[in-house]
Amino acid sequence: MSKFIPEKNWTLPPIIELDEPFEVRYPHEVEFTLMDICNLKCSHCYLETENFQNRQDGFLRFEFFLEMLERLETCIKNAETVNFTSVEALMHPNIFEIMDSLIETNQNINIRITTNGMLLNEKRVEKLTEYKNLRLNVSLDGYKKETVEAIKTGVNYDKLIDGMKRLQKYGIDYHTSFVVTKENINELKDYIPFCKKLGVSVIRANPLAAWKSDDEIDVSTEGIYSDKPLQNVYKYYKECEQLAHSLEMQFFYRRTYTKPYGCGFASYTMLINMEGGMAACLLSTRPVPMSLYGKTKMSKVVVYGNIMEEDPYKIWTNKKCLDFRRIIHERRLPDSCQGCPCGELGIT
């Protein structure tokens, strides 16, 4: 396979104007942090176990989840999606009870889960067929065994692929996400037909966003951008998009920018941590190292309030929360987002 080589003459894509003004309304999406552990250790992941009061062996206690759900009932009834994409949700011993309780609250709610594929055994996949509003995403960062195993420490490549084949066997519509780095981007054109054979309908190419100290990993050197981004990446993406369309698949990619653009996540998503705190985003629930352009800083904690102590919608619409979300929506960066790859490069 030919090496991916940047062109010399290239200009950044224009800043995209927002289609809709900021509105004060119920969250479009609610995200829960179900655990602070994982069965793999990805090279770019921030995850470190912490001592949360309402965890049980690293998992959010099911009883406490039900208490939070009761407090969030109106928000869930008005939301379109509940998101469990930040962790390996299938590890949670009560994940199906959690999903059932959400559907009891809102039978039309979409449930979005991202999995690394290690737990897609026969019994679990068969159970997933019961959830018609499930939006399942499998994290697969290459089609070569050596590529995937280099990124995800502890992964069993063959087991992952077998799990995807089970999803196909049971007729479960699922997507894949591909974290793009300089090392694996040249696999994308072979990755697309590879995924097609496994029953994948949608591929999402996500630029590397790493939360590690710069002596471990630096987005600006290992990602597909630096002070001068790889210059023909969007041309390459367009070719991938055309290939996917020719195979009756969808291919989505995210642009990156060299000036602050904002991530957009915090403007429409209500994130609830394991203590019941409503936070701006996953990185604002705790200090996390963020590396960009050779500099490392710790993320700042931004918690608007605790839903177990205050009405969730009142927290969602208090001045601190509204001001923060409005700034994000307008593609500006609050002080706490300075230095974050998501906010600086607009990659979420």
C-alpha positions as CSV (number, residue, x, y, z in Angstrom):
1,M,0.0,0.0,0.0
2,S,1.3,3.4,-0.9
3,K,2.3,5.8,1.9
4,F,-0.1,8.7,2.6
5,I,1.9,11.8,1.6
6,P,0.6,15.4,2.1
7,E,0.4,17.9,-0.7
8,K,2.2,21.2,-0.4
9,N,-0.5,23.6,-1.6
10,W,-3.5,23.4,0.7
11,T,-5.7,25.8,2.6
12,L,-7.8,25.2,5.6
13,P,-11.6,24.7,5.1
14,P,-13.7,27.7,6.1
15,I,-15.3,27.9,9.5
16,I,-18.8,26.5,9.3
17,E,-21.5,28.9,10.4
18,L,-24.1,27.6,12.8
19,D,-27.5,26.9,11.3
20,E,-29.5,27.5,14.4
21,P,-29.3,30.1,17.2
22,F,-28.8,29.0,20.7
23,E,-32.0,28.0,22.4
24,V,-32.9,27.4,26.1
25,R,-34.5,23.9,25.9
26,Y,-34.2,20.4,27.3
27,P,-31.0,18.6,26.4
28,H,-30.9,16.8,23.1
29,E,-28.8,14.1,24.6
30,V,-28.1,12.8,28.1
31,E,-24.8,11.0,28.8
32,F,-24.1,8.9,31.9
33,T,-20.8,7.8,33.2
34,L,-21.4,4.2,34.2
35,M,-17.9,3.2,35.3
36,D,-14.3,4.4,35.7
37,I,-12.7,1.2,34.5
38,C,-12.2,-0.5,31.2
39,N,-11.1,-4.0,29.9
40,L,-8.6,-2.4,27.5
41,K,-6.0,0.4,27.6
42,C,-6.0,2.4,24.5
43,S,-2.8,4.5,23.8
44,H,-4.7,7.8,23.7
45,C,-7.2,7.3,26.5
46,Y,-7.3,9.3,29.7
47,L,-9.1,6.7,31.8
48,E,-7.7,6.3,35.3
49,T,-9.7,4.7,38.2
50,E,-10.8,7.1,40.9
51,N,-12.6,6.6,44.2
52,F,-16.1,7.6,43.5
53,Q,-18.6,7.3,46.4
54,N,-21.3,5.7,44.4
55,R,-19.3,3.1,42.5
56,Q,-19.2,-0.6,43.2
57,D,-16.0,-2.3,42.0
58,G,-15.5,0.5,39.5
59,F,-19.2,0.5,38.3
60,L,-21.9,3.0,39.1
61,R,-24.3,1.3,41.5
62,F,-27.6,0.3,39.7
63,E,-29.6,1.5,42.7
64,F,-28.0,4.9,42.4
65,F,-28.6,5.0,38.7
66,L,-32.3,4.5,39.3
67,E,-32.3,7.3,41.9
68,M,-30.7,9.6,39.3
69,L,-33.1,8.5,36.6
70,E,-36.1,9.4,38.8
71,R,-34.6,12.9,39.2
72,L,-34.0,13.1,35.4
73,E,-37.4,11.8,34.3
74,T,-38.6,14.9,32.6
75,C,-35.2,15.5,30.8
76,I,-35.1,11.9,29.6
77,K,-38.7,12.1,28.3
78,N,-37.7,15.2,26.3
79,A,-34.3,13.9,25.1
80,E,-33.7,12.1,21.8
81,T,-30.7,10.1,22.9
82,V,-29.0,8.6,26.0
83,N,-25.3,8.1,25.4
84,F,-23.0,5.5,27.0
85,T,-20.1,6.0,24.6
86,S,-17.4,7.2,26.9
87,V,-16.7,3.8,28.5
88,E,-17.2,0.1,27.7
89,A,-20.8,0.1,28.8
90,L,-21.3,-3.6,28.1
91,M,-19.0,-4.3,31.0
92,H,-21.6,-3.0,33.5
93,P,-23.2,-6.0,35.2
94,N,-26.6,-4.2,35.0
95,I,-26.4,-2.7,31.5
96,F,-29.5,-4.4,30.3
97,E,-31.5,-3.4,33.4
98,I,-30.3,0.2,32.9
99,M,-31.4,0.1,29.2
100,D,-34.8,-1.3,30.2
101,S,-35.3,1.4,32.8
102,L,-34.6,4.1,30.3
103,I,-37.1,2.6,27.8
104,E,-39.7,2.5,30.5
105,T,-39.2,6.2,31.0
106,N,-39.2,7.0,27.3
107,Q,-40.1,4.2,24.9
108,N,-38.8,6.3,21.9
109,I,-35.4,7.1,23.4
110,N,-32.3,6.2,21.3
111,I,-29.6,4.4,23.3
112,R,-26.1,4.9,21.9
113,I,-23.3,2.5,23.0
114,T,-19.7,2.3,21.8
115,T,-17.9,-0.9,22.3
116,N,-14.4,-2.2,21.8
117,G,-15.9,-5.5,20.7
118,M,-14.4,-7.7,23.4
119,L,-17.7,-8.6,25.0
120,L,-19.8,-9.4,21.9
121,N,-20.4,-13.0,22.7
122,E,-23.3,-15.0,21.4
123,K,-25.5,-14.5,24.5
124,R,-24.9,-10.8,24.7
125,V,-25.4,-10.1,21.0
126,E,-28.6,-12.1,21.0
127,K,-29.9,-9.9,23.9
128,L,-29.0,-6.7,22.0
129,T,-31.5,-7.7,19.2
130,E,-34.3,-6.8,21.7
131,Y,-33.4,-3.1,21.6
132,K,-34.8,-1.6,18.4
133,N,-33.6,1.9,19.2
134,L,-30.1,0.8,19.9
135,R,-27.4,2.8,18.1
136,L,-24.3,0.5,18.4
137,N,-20.8,1.6,17.4
138,V,-17.8,-0.6,17.3
139,S,-14.4,1.0,17.8
140,L,-12.0,-0.4,15.1
141,D,-9.0,1.6,14.3
142,G,-7.7,-0.4,11.3
143,Y,-8.3,-3.6,9.4
144,K,-4.8,-5.0,10.0
145,K,-4.3,-7.1,13.2
146,E,-1.0,-5.4,14.0
147,T,-2.5,-1.9,13.7
148,V,-5.4,-2.6,16.0
149,E,-3.3,-4.3,18.6
150,A,-0.7,-1.5,18.6
151,I,-3.4,1.1,19.5
152,K,-5.5,-1.0,21.9
153,T,-3.4,-2.7,24.6
154,G,-5.0,-6.0,25.6
155,V,-7.3,-6.3,22.6
156,N,-7.8,-9.7,21.0
157,Y,-8.2,-8.9,17.3
158,D,-9.7,-12.2,16.3
159,K,-12.3,-12.0,19.1
160,L,-13.2,-8.5,18.0
161,I,-13.8,-9.5,14.4
162,D,-15.8,-12.5,15.6
163,G,-18.0,-10.2,17.6
164,M,-18.6,-8.1,14.5
165,K,-19.5,-11.2,12.6
166,R,-22.1,-12.0,15.3
167,L,-23.7,-8.6,14.9
168,Q,-24.0,-9.3,11.2
169,K,-25.4,-12.8,11.8
170,Y,-28.1,-11.4,14.1
171,G,-29.0,-8.6,11.7
172,I,-27.9,-5.8,14.1
173,D,-27.3,-2.5,12.2
174,Y,-24.0,-1.1,13.6
175,H,-21.4,1.5,12.8
176,T,-17.6,1.6,13.3
177,S,-15.4,4.5,14.5
178,F,-11.9,4.8,13.3
179,V,-9.5,7.0,15.3
180,V,-7.3,8.5,12.6
181,T,-3.5,8.9,13.2
182,K,-0.6,9.3,10.9
183,E,0.1,5.6,11.3
184,N,-3.2,4.2,10.3
185,I,-4.8,6.8,7.9
186,N,-3.4,5.0,4.8
187,E,-5.5,1.9,5.8
188,L,-8.8,3.7,5.3
189,K,-9.4,2.7,1.7
190,D,-8.9,-1.0,2.4
191,Y,-10.8,-0.6,5.7
192,I,-14.0,0.4,4.0
193,P,-14.6,-2.8,1.9
194,F,-13.3,-4.8,4.8
195,C,-16.1,-3.4,7.0
196,K,-18.6,-3.8,4.2
197,K,-18.0,-7.6,4.3
198,L,-18.7,-7.5,8.1
199,G,-22.1,-5.8,7.7
200,V,-21.1,-2.3,8.7
201,S,-23.4,0.4,7.4
202,V,-21.6,3.6,8.6
203,I,-18.0,4.5,9.2
204,R,-16.9,7.5,11.2
205,A,-13.4,8.7,10.9
206,N,-12.4,10.7,14.0
207,P,-9.2,12.6,14.3
208,L,-7.0,11.5,17.2
209,A,-7.8,13.4,20.4
210,A,-5.4,12.3,23.1
211,W,-5.6,13.0,26.8
212,K,-2.1,12.0,28.1
213,S,1.0,13.9,29.2
214,D,3.2,14.9,26.3
215,D,5.9,12.3,27.3
216,E,3.3,9.6,26.5
217,I,1.4,10.9,23.4
218,D,1.0,14.2,21.7
219,V,-1.9,14.9,19.4
220,S,0.1,17.4,17.4
221,T,2.8,14.9,16.4
222,E,0.8,11.6,16.3
223,G,-2.5,13.0,15.0
224,I,-3.3,14.0,11.5
225,Y,-2.6,17.7,12.3
226,S,0.1,19.7,13.8
227,D,1.1,23.4,13.5
228,K,0.6,22.6,9.8
229,P,-2.0,19.9,9.3
230,L,-1.5,17.1,6.8
231,Q,-2.5,18.9,3.8
232,N,-4.4,16.5,1.6
233,V,-6.3,14.8,4.3
234,Y,-9.7,16.2,3.1
235,K,-9.1,15.2,-0.4
236,Y,-8.3,11.7,0.8
237,Y,-11.4,11.7,2.9
238,K,-13.5,12.6,-0.1
239,E,-12.0,9.7,-2.0
240,C,-12.9,7.4,0.9
241,E,-16.4,8.9,1.0
242,Q,-16.9,8.2,-2.7
243,L,-15.6,4.6,-2.2
244,A,-18.1,4.1,0.7
245,H,-21.0,5.4,-1.4
246,S,-20.1,3.1,-4.2
247,L,-20.5,0.2,-1.7
248,E,-23.8,1.7,-0.4
249,M,-22.2,2.7,2.9
250,Q,-22.0,6.1,4.6
251,F,-18.6,7.6,5.5
252,F,-18.4,10.6,7.9
253,Y,-15.3,12.5,8.8
254,R,-14.6,15.5,11.1
255,R,-12.7,18.5,10.0
256,T,-10.0,20.0,12.1
257,Y,-8.8,23.6,12.4
258,T,-5.6,25.4,13.3
259,K,-7.5,28.1,15.3
260,P,-9.9,27.6,18.2
261,Y,-13.2,26.3,16.8
262,G,-15.1,24.7,19.7
263,C,-16.3,21.2,20.0
264,G,-20.1,21.7,20.3
265,F,-20.6,18.8,22.6
266,A,-21.3,20.8,25.7
267,S,-24.0,23.0,24.1
268,Y,-26.5,20.2,23.7
269,T,-25.4,17.3,25.9
270,M,-26.2,16.9,29.6
271,L,-23.4,14.8,31.1
272,I,-24.0,13.2,34.5
273,N,-21.0,11.8,36.4
274,M,-21.0,9.0,38.9
275,E,-21.7,11.3,41.8
276,G,-24.7,12.9,40.2
277,G,-22.8,16.0,39.1
278,M,-23.8,17.7,35.9
279,A,-20.6,18.5,34.1
280,A,-19.7,20.4,30.9
281,C,-18.1,17.3,29.3
282,L,-16.3,14.1,30.3
283,L,-13.0,15.9,30.6
284,S,-14.4,18.4,33.0
285,T,-15.4,15.9,35.6
286,R,-11.8,15.5,36.8
287,P,-8.4,17.0,35.9
288,V,-7.1,15.2,32.8
289,P,-3.8,15.8,31.1
290,M,-4.2,17.4,27.6
291,S,-1.4,17.5,25.1
292,L,-1.3,19.7,22.1
293,Y,1.6,21.2,20.1
294,G,4.1,20.0,22.6
295,K,2.4,21.5,25.6
296,T,0.6,19.7,28.4
297,K,-2.0,21.2,30.7
298,M,-4.6,19.8,33.0
299,S,-8.3,20.1,32.2
300,K,-10.4,22.2,34.6
301,V,-13.3,20.8,36.5
302,V,-16.6,22.4,35.3
303,V,-19.6,21.1,37.3
304,Y,-22.8,23.1,37.2
305,G,-24.4,21.4,40.2
306,N,-25.6,18.0,41.5
307,I,-28.9,16.6,40.3
308,M,-29.4,14.8,43.7
309,E,-29.4,18.1,45.4
310,E,-31.1,20.4,42.9
311,D,-33.7,20.1,40.1
312,P,-31.8,19.0,37.0
313,Y,-33.5,21.4,34.6
314,K,-32.8,24.3,36.9
315,I,-29.1,23.4,36.9
316,W,-29.2,23.0,33.1
317,T,-30.7,26.5,32.8
318,N,-28.8,28.3,35.6
319,K,-26.5,31.2,34.6
320,K,-23.2,29.3,34.9
321,C,-24.5,26.4,32.6
322,L,-26.2,28.7,30.1
323,D,-23.3,31.0,29.7
324,F,-20.9,28.1,29.2
325,R,-23.2,26.3,26.7
326,R,-23.9,29.5,24.7
327,I,-20.1,30.2,24.3
328,I,-19.6,26.6,23.1
329,H,-22.6,26.9,20.7
330,E,-21.1,30.1,19.2
331,R,-17.9,28.2,18.5
332,R,-15.9,30.2,21.0
333,L,-13.7,28.7,23.8
334,P,-14.4,29.2,27.5
335,D,-11.2,29.6,29.5
336,S,-11.5,26.1,30.8
337,C,-11.4,24.7,27.3
338,Q,-8.1,26.4,26.3
339,G,-5.6,23.8,25.3
340,C,-8.2,21.0,24.8
341,P,-7.8,19.2,21.5
342,C,-11.6,19.1,21.1
343,G,-12.0,22.8,21.6
344,E,-8.9,24.0,19.9
345,L,-9.3,21.9,16.8
346,G,-13.1,21.3,16.7
347,I,-12.7,17.5,16.5
348,T,-15.8,16.3,18.3
